[in-house]
């Protein structure tokens, strides 16, 4: 694996753990696609540092479990700003 890829993988992992960030937020922050972030943390990170990969997986699992709540809140905010929900 190229050094710059390995460095990006470790940077992404550290960012996700420190900020409890989602894949989408992380991709935006690092200027890469969601697919790249997912591949970095699910495949490449396991080859580099399996303990760190497990920590990232815990954060992403929590985010996945909570995503339906965030989606509902976003929808509510959208319609509150348009005056359609009391």
Secondary structure, 3 states (H helix, E strand, C coil): CCHHHHHHHHHHHHHHHHHCCCHHHHHHHHCCCHHHHHHHHHHHHHHHCHHHHHHHHHHHHHHHHHHHHHHHHHHHHHHHHCCCCC
